[in-house]
Amino acid sequence: MISRISVLSSLAAFSLLLALNSCQKKDPFSITEAEMVTDMKENQNFQKIVDYGQSIGLGRDSTLYRERGMLAFLEELGYGHKPAHIRHFEEILPPDSVRVQTAGWELAQGKDIDKAMENLEPPYEAYKSLKKHYKRLVESSKPDSAAMVSETLNAYRWMHRQSRGSERMVLVNINGAYLVGLDSLGNEELRMNVIVGKSNTRTPGLDTYATNVITFPYWNIPKSIALGEMLPRIRENVYYLERNGIEVLDRKGKAVDPTLIDWSSISEGDFPYRFRQDTGEGNSLGLMKVNLQNPYAIYLHDTDVRSLFGTDQRWRSHGCVRLEKPAQLANFIAGEKIVDENFVEEALAAPEIDRKPKTYSLKKKVPTFLYFLPADVDKAGNLIYYKDVYDLVKKVV
């Protein structure tokens, strides 16, 4: 006969085992992915999270989950995938694995979907508005428009990945020719129109960082512009250089008298010089420049032609991004006032001031995204669609 003590001991051991298992389930990092999925199926959260993914543009079924697993699916929900048409990534950050695992564990524990997603998805107001617009478009049977919004939702998720830990970030939508400055929570602190590249001198998609601000910058003229646009004019009249404040420098950086050069013999294969435009109001970069890390010599800058920002045709540059409010952007990315808000106007009104270049290094590099967003929202949350300005998408979205 089994003694009462033995029975009680067995019951105590079983209770202890249940308690241990219960304790393990209180730890997000002790649960395996397989256990996570099993628990989610038992508490009905598995299908709910798949449906939630559909509701924010992750496809019409659980293909991503079946191919890569639940944790990869959650990673996609929070941090997205590389946006299309980006030519240069300065670095690609890993997702926040702690947040991904915690979200999975909370779903396994039966937590409400929206609550579990709060710490995983981007907290940006623009993102939240876009989710509502996406749902509305799907329910209205407008799949093409919904697909455009879905692409932008992914871009914001990717920005959430790439800006992690940063106090501020900058987004330029090349399709819309505008710039927004966002804080770490995605709150809009700055907005302006910009001028971006023409169809034959396109602004490339970049995922990079702003590193410093230069007031009264020189313009080191790219070789393509020097040869393609300036050389024919110099051959017609060598004083074109002087009229535009352009120096000719040799390979050692020494200034050369342009009237002593046989310009008819200069060719693309034999061009031993570089051109540099002097600082000041006649400089094509204007009075301020923001440097970006990238291999294409693309940066953000002021301009000596400030009348084009109010037009609807703002695709006019050689590839760099011209700024409507350069001083405001400089102060925003610096996180402090480094120039007066009216710096440009004051400099133009005071030609006697020192115009030597001055560099302001940023205390922290600022994530800067030059993307091709087919849709976005304004500060009020209104949905706006944008043309594929460079015809990068060869088929209807």
NUVEX-233633 format. One line per field, with one value per residue (C-alpha): x, y, z; residue number from 1; residue in one letter. Coordinates in nm, 3 decimals. Layout:
BEGIN
px: c(X,...)
py: c(Y,...)
pz: c(Z,...)
seq: c(NUM,...)
type: c(A,...)
***
This chain:
BEGIN
px: c(0.000,0.124,0.165,-0.005,0.336,0.448,0.136,0.185,0.550,0.459,0.198,0.449,0.704,0.445,0.340,0.703,0.748,0.444,0.576,0.914,0.754,0.539,0.847,1.021,0.729,0.771,1.114,1.102,1.442,1.387,1.104,1.202,1.054,0.872,0.720,0.629,0.436,0.264,0.145,0.035,-0.175,-0.331,-0.431,-0.543,-0.269,-0.094,-0.362,-0.421,-0.058,-0.057,-0.375,-0.214,0.081,-0.160,-0.326,0.000,0.112,0.309,0.121,-0.200,-0.090,0.177,0.431,0.705,0.641,0.641,0.965,1.163,0.988,0.788,1.079,1.171,0.806,0.807,1.137,0.974,0.681,0.914,1.213,1.117,1.347,1.573,1.371,1.387,1.630,1.883,2.229,2.434,2.400,2.662,2.588,2.301,2.210,2.067,1.713,1.661,1.648,1.536,1.224,1.156,1.187,0.984,0.701,0.694,0.688,0.407,0.202,0.273,0.140,-0.183,-0.119,-0.333,-0.181,-0.181,-0.019,0.249,0.328,0.362,0.730,0.815,0.675,0.788,0.626,0.612,0.285,0.333,0.359,0.042,-0.146,-0.020,-0.142,-0.492,-0.477,-0.355,-0.644,-0.892,-0.755,-0.765,-1.122,-1.210,-1.064,-0.785,-0.491,-0.263,-0.292,-0.257,0.063,0.214,0.133,0.272,0.606,0.627,0.525,0.821,1.052,0.949,1.004,1.353,1.422,1.317,1.596,1.859,1.799,1.793,1.959,1.967,1.813,1.711,1.703,1.646,1.430,1.439,1.167,1.317,0.981,0.819,1.119,1.079,1.272,1.151,1.349,1.223,1.307,1.375,1.001,0.934,0.777,0.817,1.029,1.121,0.979,1.093,1.087,1.408,1.550,1.673,1.832,1.710,1.612,1.959,2.147,1.946,1.979,2.070,1.890,2.109,2.094,2.367,2.468,2.515,2.854,2.920,2.804,3.022,2.941,3.079,3.187,3.404,3.248,3.490,3.331,3.285,3.487,3.174,3.039,3.380,3.421,3.062,2.930,3.214,3.489,3.290,3.222,3.586,3.693,3.460,3.581,3.842,3.710,3.403,3.608,3.681,3.322,3.199,3.467,3.622,3.986,4.188,4.405,4.672,4.717,4.914,4.635,4.826,4.633,4.708,4.655,4.378,4.490,4.815,4.640,4.571,4.208,4.166,4.403,4.217,4.008,3.843,4.142,4.388,4.250,4.525,4.324,4.030,3.795,3.700,3.442,3.517,3.296,3.021,2.677,2.775,2.878,2.646,2.636,2.515,2.637,2.604,2.663,2.579,2.816,2.684,2.887,2.859,3.079,2.892,2.979,2.612,2.538,2.267,2.328,2.202,2.180,2.243,1.903,1.641,1.331,1.251,1.137,0.779,0.739,0.600,0.903,1.181,1.383,1.656,1.990,2.298,2.216,2.277,1.988,1.931,1.772,1.495,1.592,1.961,2.019,1.719,1.846,2.196,2.064,1.831,2.097,2.343,2.086,2.179,2.202,2.523,2.412,2.150,1.815,1.856,2.216,2.168,1.977,2.224,2.525,2.374,2.312,2.666,2.918,3.205,3.190,3.457,3.367,3.628,3.486,3.406,3.328,3.093,3.139,2.829,2.858,2.672,2.626,2.264,2.089,1.990,1.768,1.728,1.441,1.190,0.855,0.551,0.320,0.347,0.145,0.176,0.198,-0.182,-0.187,-0.333,-0.226,-0.035,0.081,0.396,0.506,0.784,1.002,1.284,1.065,1.240,0.934,0.885,0.547,0.238,0.280)
py: c(0.000,0.343,0.549,0.882,1.043,0.910,1.047,1.384,1.385,1.309,1.582,1.827,1.737,1.775,2.112,2.220,2.114,2.315,2.610,2.584,2.567,2.863,3.055,2.971,3.114,3.437,3.472,3.592,3.442,3.090,3.014,2.861,2.972,2.640,2.676,3.033,2.924,2.640,2.874,3.135,2.876,2.762,3.114,3.217,3.480,3.300,3.371,3.715,3.819,3.683,3.882,4.186,4.155,4.158,4.469,4.666,4.546,4.227,4.018,3.823,3.511,3.378,3.300,3.496,3.302,2.966,3.046,3.212,3.151,3.354,3.558,3.666,3.758,3.973,4.128,4.230,4.382,4.602,4.669,4.596,4.511,4.718,4.976,4.964,5.163,5.249,5.271,5.310,5.192,5.337,5.051,4.814,4.778,4.456,4.464,4.497,4.125,4.191,4.370,4.100,3.816,4.004,4.066,3.695,3.596,3.842,3.696,3.347,3.462,3.576,3.949,4.169,4.214,4.594,4.600,4.352,4.563,4.892,4.840,4.670,4.886,5.241,5.493,5.757,5.946,5.932,5.554,5.528,5.745,5.539,5.217,5.363,5.472,5.128,4.957,5.199,5.141,4.763,4.776,5.005,4.753,4.985,4.743,4.961,5.257,5.028,4.881,5.230,5.297,4.954,5.047,5.360,5.171,4.941,5.240,5.377,5.036,5.029,5.381,5.252,4.993,5.228,5.520,5.319,5.512,5.840,6.155,6.282,6.185,6.339,6.203,6.335,6.198,6.234,6.158,6.445,6.682,6.764,6.707,6.637,6.640,6.391,6.332,5.984,5.916,6.026,6.358,6.609,6.906,7.047,7.041,7.212,7.187,7.084,7.074,6.729,6.580,6.613,6.302,6.281,6.369,6.174,6.201,5.849,5.669,5.683,5.539,5.730,5.992,6.368,6.442,6.816,7.159,7.403,7.771,7.956,7.634,7.607,7.412,7.151,7.106,6.744,6.643,6.552,6.907,7.065,6.875,6.843,7.190,7.430,7.332,7.430,7.774,7.818,7.741,8.014,8.264,8.184,8.470,8.256,8.120,8.461,8.583,8.280,8.290,7.960,7.877,7.625,7.404,7.160,6.809,6.954,7.198,7.500,7.774,7.802,8.103,7.983,8.223,8.025,7.693,7.563,7.468,7.326,7.044,6.952,6.635,6.387,6.158,6.441,6.671,6.749,7.015,7.058,7.352,7.516,7.791,8.057,8.110,8.370,8.445,8.352,8.002,7.731,7.572,7.899,7.984,7.649,7.279,6.963,6.676,6.320,6.000,5.846,5.765,5.989,6.338,6.396,6.648,6.890,7.258,7.612,7.758,8.084,8.046,8.060,8.128,7.770,7.617,7.735,7.572,7.226,7.146,7.089,6.826,7.057,6.981,6.785,6.529,6.706,6.831,7.206,7.328,7.581,7.637,7.552,7.729,7.558,7.219,7.293,7.376,7.077,6.818,6.981,6.966,7.321,7.666,7.682,7.957,8.228,8.130,8.422,8.333,8.340,8.667,8.837,8.714,8.839,9.177,9.208,9.146,9.272,8.976,8.707,8.445,8.186,7.831,7.721,7.361,7.261,6.894,6.722,6.571,6.268,6.165,6.196,5.919,6.066,5.885,5.981,5.755,5.718,5.714,5.669,5.794,5.971,6.187,6.555,6.682,6.668,6.300,6.354,6.094,6.221,6.020,6.103,6.039,5.791,6.080,5.871,5.586,5.342,5.120,4.974,4.824,4.946,4.905)
pz: c(0.000,-0.088,0.226,0.272,0.313,-0.026,-0.190,-0.027,-0.129,-0.488,-0.489,-0.345,-0.611,-0.884,-0.745,-0.734,-1.097,-1.200,-1.005,-1.171,-1.514,-1.421,-1.309,-1.634,-1.829,-1.636,-1.796,-2.158,-2.229,-2.105,-2.347,-2.680,-3.009,-3.044,-2.696,-2.781,-3.092,-2.907,-2.633,-2.884,-3.067,-2.742,-2.637,-2.990,-3.027,-3.312,-3.571,-3.421,-3.471,-3.827,-3.895,-3.734,-3.971,-4.263,-4.122,-4.141,-4.483,-4.420,-4.672,-4.690,-4.504,-4.268,-4.541,-4.362,-4.043,-4.222,-4.404,-4.126,-3.795,-3.546,-3.411,-3.765,-3.821,-3.507,-3.612,-3.939,-3.750,-3.548,-3.770,-4.130,-4.421,-4.646,-4.841,-5.218,-5.433,-5.159,-5.319,-5.002,-4.643,-4.409,-4.169,-4.099,-3.734,-3.590,-3.453,-3.080,-3.000,-2.642,-2.761,-3.022,-2.767,-2.508,-2.756,-2.842,-2.477,-2.401,-2.686,-2.554,-2.216,-2.381,-2.371,-2.595,-2.942,-2.937,-2.591,-2.697,-3.004,-2.816,-2.734,-3.062,-3.340,-3.420,-3.182,-3.458,-3.505,-3.883,-3.863,-3.655,-3.904,-4.196,-4.029,-4.013,-4.376,-4.483,-4.305,-4.462,-4.812,-4.775,-4.648,-4.942,-5.191,-5.308,-5.320,-5.535,-5.300,-4.998,-5.144,-5.168,-4.804,-4.712,-4.869,-4.655,-4.341,-4.400,-4.449,-4.109,-3.949,-4.103,-3.973,-3.630,-3.661,-3.800,-3.564,-3.240,-2.960,-3.153,-3.014,-3.358,-3.724,-4.066,-4.348,-4.705,-4.931,-5.278,-5.442,-5.251,-5.240,-4.871,-4.547,-4.195,-3.872,-3.613,-3.248,-3.108,-3.075,-3.431,-3.334,-3.614,-3.509,-3.848,-4.202,-4.520,-4.896,-5.067,-5.418,-5.529,-5.839,-6.196,-6.389,-6.546,-6.224,-5.971,-5.596,-5.481,-5.201,-4.890,-4.540,-4.364,-4.104,-4.089,-3.934,-3.940,-4.053,-4.247,-4.279,-4.581,-4.753,-5.059,-5.344,-5.470,-5.809,-5.919,-6.221,-6.415,-6.381,-6.446,-6.773,-6.888,-6.810,-6.735,-6.976,-7.290,-7.137,-7.036,-7.391,-7.513,-7.252,-6.989,-6.772,-6.703,-6.412,-6.260,-6.300,-6.104,-5.836,-5.944,-5.875,-6.075,-5.852,-5.962,-5.821,-5.527,-5.442,-5.569,-5.750,-6.124,-6.351,-6.588,-6.864,-6.893,-6.961,-7.312,-7.250,-7.599,-7.506,-7.187,-7.206,-6.975,-7.006,-6.939,-6.670,-6.417,-6.233,-6.002,-5.968,-5.640,-5.605,-5.346,-5.042,-5.030,-5.164,-5.520,-5.416,-5.552,-5.204,-5.058,-4.711,-4.535,-4.595,-4.397,-4.469,-4.502,-4.495,-4.844,-5.145,-5.391,-5.257,-5.176,-4.902,-4.785,-4.849,-4.886,-5.236,-5.416,-5.590,-5.314,-5.523,-5.625,-5.295,-5.338,-5.679,-5.759,-5.974,-5.722,-5.908,-6.038,-5.871,-5.977,-5.707,-5.377,-5.164,-5.144,-4.821,-4.776,-4.409,-4.373,-4.039,-3.877,-3.993,-3.863,-3.517,-3.517,-3.597,-3.355,-3.076,-2.984,-3.137,-3.339,-3.579,-3.565,-3.715,-3.958,-4.040,-4.418,-4.425,-4.190,-4.389,-4.714,-4.555,-4.416,-4.697,-4.478,-4.234,-4.230,-4.491,-4.409,-4.382,-4.028,-3.933,-3.651,-3.565,-3.433,-3.085,-3.217,-3.577,-3.684,-3.883,-4.218,-4.468,-4.834,-4.937,-5.221,-5.039,-5.266,-4.989,-4.656,-4.418,-4.336,-3.981,-3.950,-4.053,-4.400,-4.657,-4.961,-5.263,-5.459,-5.814,-5.886,-6.002,-6.150,-6.281,-6.050,-6.032,-6.379,-6.298,-6.118,-5.742)
seq: c(1,2,3,4,5,6,7,8,9,10,11,12,13,14,15,16,17,18,19,20,21,22,23,24,25,26,27,28,29,30,31,32,33,34,35,36,37,38,39,40,41,42,43,44,45,46,47,48,49,50,51,52,53,54,55,56,57,58,59,60,61,62,63,64,65,66,67,68,69,70,71,72,73,74,75,76,77,78,79,80,81,82,83,84,85,86,87,88,89,90,91,92,93,94,95,96,97,98,99,100,101,102,103,104,105,106,107,108,109,110,111,112,113,114,115,116,117,118,119,120,121,122,123,124,125,126,127,128,129,130,131,132,133,134,135,136,137,138,139,140,141,142,143,144,145,146,147,148,149,150,151,152,153,154,155,156,157,158,159,160,161,162,163,164,165,166,167,168,169,170,171,172,173,174,175,176,177,178,179,180,181,182,183,184,185,186,187,188,189,190,191,192,193,194,195,196,197,198,199,200,201,202,203,204,205,206,207,208,209,210,211,212,213,214,215,216,217,218,219,220,221,222,223,224,225,226,227,228,229,230,231,232,233,234,235,236,237,238,239,240,241,242,243,244,245,246,247,248,249,250,251,252,253,254,255,256,257,258,259,260,261,262,263,264,265,266,267,268,269,270,271,272,273,274,275,276,277,278,279,280,281,282,283,284,285,286,287,288,289,290,291,292,293,294,295,296,297,298,299,300,301,302,303,304,305,306,307,308,309,310,311,312,313,314,315,316,317,318,319,320,321,322,323,324,325,326,327,328,329,330,331,332,333,334,335,336,337,338,339,340,341,342,343,344,345,346,347,348,349,350,351,352,353,354,355,356,357,358,359,360,361,362,363,364,365,366,367,368,369,370,371,372,373,374,375,376,377,378,379,380,381,382,383,384,385,386,387,388,389,390,391,392,393,394,395,396,397)
type: c(M,I,S,R,I,S,V,L,S,S,L,A,A,F,S,L,L,L,A,L,N,S,C,Q,K,K,D,P,F,S,I,T,E,A,E,M,V,T,D,M,K,E,N,Q,N,F,Q,K,I,V,D,Y,G,Q,S,I,G,L,G,R,D,S,T,L,Y,R,E,R,G,M,L,A,F,L,E,E,L,G,Y,G,H,K,P,A,H,I,R,H,F,E,E,I,L,P,P,D,S,V,R,V,Q,T,A,G,W,E,L,A,Q,G,K,D,I,D,K,A,M,E,N,L,E,P,P,Y,E,A,Y,K,S,L,K,K,H,Y,K,R,L,V,E,S,S,K,P,D,S,A,A,M,V,S,E,T,L,N,A,Y,R,W,M,H,R,Q,S,R,G,S,E,R,M,V,L,V,N,I,N,G,A,Y,L,V,G,L,D,S,L,G,N,E,E,L,R,M,N,V,I,V,G,K,S,N,T,R,T,P,G,L,D,T,Y,A,T,N,V,I,T,F,P,Y,W,N,I,P,K,S,I,A,L,G,E,M,L,P,R,I,R,E,N,V,Y,Y,L,E,R,N,G,I,E,V,L,D,R,K,G,K,A,V,D,P,T,L,I,D,W,S,S,I,S,E,G,D,F,P,Y,R,F,R,Q,D,T,G,E,G,N,S,L,G,L,M,K,V,N,L,Q,N,P,Y,A,I,Y,L,H,D,T,D,V,R,S,L,F,G,T,D,Q,R,W,R,S,H,G,C,V,R,L,E,K,P,A,Q,L,A,N,F,I,A,G,E,K,I,V,D,E,N,F,V,E,E,A,L,A,A,P,E,I,D,R,K,P,K,T,Y,S,L,K,K,K,V,P,T,F,L,Y,F,L,P,A,D,V,D,K,A,G,N,L,I,Y,Y,K,D,V,Y,D,L,V,K,K,V,V)
***
